Amino acid sequence: MTEMSEGLGTMVGMELSPVTRALAVVLLGAVTVGTAGCAPVTADRTDVQWTSTTTQESTYAEDSPEAPVSTSSTPAAPSTSSALATLDSLPVKGRAPKTGYARDLFGQSWSDDVNVDGGHNGCDTRNDILSRDLTDITFKPRTRDCVVLTGTLNDPYTRTTIAFTRGQSTSSKVQIDHVVALADAWQKGAQQLTSEERTDLANDPLNLQAVDGPTNQKKSASDAASWLPPNKAYRCTYVTRQIEVKARYRLWVTSAERDAMRRVLASC
């Protein structure tokens, strides 16, 4: 194609008759257009975004840490500043005598007849919390997915993984902790609550957490001044939930308890 255009260009430059010269010009224009249509495409074009096929360094998840994924629907903790503000609003008093305390003053254990989240849903509170906090759950047949048979707990108190199996000798491996222990609540204002309010307190999901059984036994009825979860990474959430529960049910804190909570929140 190039040789032909050069030859026609020579003809145009020669002394030819007007008709021949006009014919040569027309032919030269046609050849030039055709040649442009056949021009090869190169990587020097700037109107196309070229994508390199060179393999880059791996950026898959295994090469960089991922943010931890929560497997629990535990109530989210408010911000530290909000928790501190709520803590400052709580009355500070001494611990009242434990005289008269009994578990049944907080209603039937795991009652569904309550005015909190999960109440009146046809499932008892213990199984509601197991369903919330465990993963890989199986349910007992014909219980409308109420009775948890097996599951896995990623325990926030110890940062261990516990296999749960429902049974007389195995169920206690995973226990439901009252974040604010009921005996502690009794000594810090729950005596003045109505029986319905105490039953709500004992079954409120905000105040309940599935945890390692032996660790729950060690906690017993302790407050934040005398016991905190061994897993330090969970202490901010734990203390914040205690504060929210105490605010919701008009309970107070002791000065030692308040100071312990402040120390934890200061590190969050």
SESEPA-781842 format. One record per residue (C-alpha): x, y, z. Coordinates in steps of 0.2 Angstrom, whole numbers, padded with zeros to 4 digits, always signed. Layout:
<rs>
XYZ ...
</rs>
This chain:
<rs>
+0000+0000+0000 +0014+0012+0004 +0023+0009-0013 +0007+0013-0022 +0004+0029-0013 +0022+0035-0017 +0020+0030-0035 +0004+0040-0037 +0012+0055-0028 +0026+0055-0041 +0013+0055-0055 +0004+0070-0047 +0021+0080-0047 +0024+0076-0065 +0018+0087-0080 +0002+0078-0085 -0014+0083-0093 -0027+0091-0081 -0038+0075-0083 -0024+0063-0079 -0018+0074-0064 -0036+0075-0057 -0037+0056-0059 -0021+0054-0050 -0026+0065-0035 -0042+0055-0033 -0033+0039-0033 -0020+0045-0020 -0034+0051-0008 -0042+0034-0009 -0026+0025-0006 -0022+0036+0009 -0039+0033+0017 -0037+0014+0015 -0019+0014+0022 -0025+0023+0038 -0039+0010+0040 -0025-0003+0040 -0014+0006+0053 -0008-0007+0067 -0014-0003+0085 +0000-0001+0097 +0001+0001+0116 +0005+0019+0114 -0013+0024+0113 -0019+0035+0127 -0037+0034+0124 -0038+0016+0130 -0034+0010+0148 -0023-0005+0146 -0022-0018+0160 -0006-0027+0163 -0007-0046+0164 +0009-0047+0174 +0006-0056+0190 +0007-0045+0205 +0012-0049+0223 -0002-0059+0232 -0015-0048+0241 -0026-0062+0246 -0033-0063+0264 -0020-0075+0270 -0006-0062+0267 -0014-0048+0277 -0024-0049+0293 -0042-0047+0292 -0053-0038+0305 -0061-0050+0317 -0078-0056+0312 -0091-0057+0326 -0100-0073+0327 -0112-0067+0341 -0127-0056+0341 -0122-0050+0359 -0129-0032+0361 -0117-0019+0355 -0108-0009+0368 -0110+0010+0368 -0095+0021+0366 -0083+0024+0380 -0088+0042+0382 -0106+0037+0383 -0102+0023+0396 -0093+0035+0407 -0107+0048+0406 -0119+0034+0411 -0108+0028+0425 -0107+0046+0432 -0126+0046+0432 -0127+0031+0443 -0130+0033+0462 -0115+0029+0473 -0119+0020+0489 -0113+0006+0500 -0118-0012+0498 -0134-0016+0506 -0136-0032+0517 -0139-0048+0507 -0153-0052+0520 -0168-0059+0512 -0160-0063+0495 -0167-0078+0485 -0166-0083+0467 -0185-0085+0466 -0187-0067+0470 -0181-0064+0452 -0195-0075+0445 -0195-0092+0438 -0178-0097+0430 -0177-0093+0412 -0196-0087+0411 -0202-0082+0394 -0216-0072+0402 -0206-0056+0402 -0206-0039+0394 -0189-0039+0387 -0182-0044+0370 -0186-0062+0367 -0201-0062+0379 -0216-0072+0374 -0208-0080+0359 -0212-0097+0365 -0194-0102+0369 -0186-0101+0387 -0173-0088+0390 -0158-0100+0392 -0161-0107+0374 -0164-0090+0367 -0146-0085+0373 -0138-0101+0367 -0146-0098+0350 -0139-0080+0350 -0121-0084+0356 -0117-0101+0349 -0113-0105+0331 -0115-0122+0321 -0131-0125+0331 -0143-0140+0330 -0160-0140+0338 -0170-0154+0346 -0183-0160+0333 -0201-0154+0335 -0196-0140+0347 -0199-0126+0334 -0180-0122+0334 -0181-0118+0353 -0171-0132+0362 -0152-0131+0357 -0144-0148+0356 -0127-0144+0351 -0116-0129+0346 -0100-0120+0347 -0096-0106+0359 -0082-0093+0356 -0081-0089+0374 -0078-0070+0377 -0073-0072+0395 -0058-0084+0391 -0056-0082+0372 -0057-0101+0371 -0068-0112+0360 -0080-0123+0369 -0091-0137+0361 -0108-0138+0368 -0119-0153+0370 -0135-0153+0379 -0135-0167+0392 -0136-0170+0411 -0117-0170+0413 -0112-0159+0398 -0124-0144+0398 -0115-0135+0412 -0099-0133+0402 -0108-0118+0394 -0118-0107+0407 -0128-0091+0405 -0120-0078+0416 -0130-0063+0423 -0118-0049+0418 -0124-0040+0434 -0126-0055+0446 -0143-0056+0454 -0136-0056+0471 -0126-0040+0468 -0142-0032+0460 -0151-0037+0476 -0139-0028+0487 -0138-0012+0475 -0156-0008+0473 -0166-0023+0466 -0175-0025+0483 -0185-0009+0478 -0190-0016+0461 -0207-0024+0458 -0207-0043+0455 -0210-0040+0437 -0195-0029+0435 -0184-0041+0444 -0190-0055+0432 -0186-0044+0417 -0169-0040+0425 -0165-0059+0426 -0170-0062+0408 -0165-0047+0399 -0153-0052+0385 -0142-0036+0389 -0138-0044+0406 -0135-0062+0399 -0120-0070+0391 -0116-0088+0387 -0099-0092+0394 -0087-0105+0400 -0095-0114+0415 -0081-0115+0427 -0076-0096+0424 -0094-0092+0428 -0093-0101+0444 -0077-0092+0449 -0086-0075+0446 -0101-0080+0457 -0109-0064+0463 -0094-0053+0461 -0095-0035+0454 -0082-0026+0444 -0072-0021+0459 -0068-0040+0463 -0069-0049+0447 -0066-0046+0428 -0066-0058+0413 -0048-0066+0411 -0049-0060+0393 -0044-0042+0395 -0049-0038+0377 -0067-0041+0383 -0067-0030+0399 -0073-0014+0390 -0088-0022+0383 -0091-0032+0400 -0090-0016+0411 -0100-0006+0398 -0114-0019+0399 -0114-0019+0418 -0116+0000+0417 -0131-0001+0405 -0140-0014+0415 -0138-0004+0431 -0144+0012+0423 -0159+0002+0415 -0165-0005+0431 -0160+0010+0443 -0147+0001+0452 -0132+0009+0461 -0113+0006+0462 -0101+0006+0476 -0087+0018+0476 -0074+0004+0473 -0085-0003+0459 -0086+0014+0451 -0067+0016+0452 -0064-0001+0445 -0076+0003+0430 -0067+0019+0427 -0050+0011+0426 -0056-0001+0413 -0065+0012+0403 -0049+0022+0403 -0040+0009+0394 -0053+0006+0380 
</rs>
